[in-house]
Amino acid sequence: MASIEVGRVCVKTAGREAGEKCVILEIVDENFVEIVGNSVKNRRCNINHLEPIEKSIEVSNDLELVKKSLENL
């Protein structure tokens, strides 16, 4: 199974954005991470609501670049 780490691509499993891809930007603590995606708002998310997949991308301060990288997967 893929691990929770910065740059890991995940699929949301709960909430109104369930089924959408997102990227982990920052690990807040052992329960929460900050995520962003093309149809996922930049926000804090419980790691229990994420399903990490094998892919990961390079994370930068430019959120639009991160979203563009996520589109190309």
Summary of the structure (lengths in Angstrom):
residues: 73
radius of gyration: 10.7
end to end distance: 18.9
largest distance: 29.4
contacts: 203
relative contact order: 0.28
helix: 16%
strand: 38%
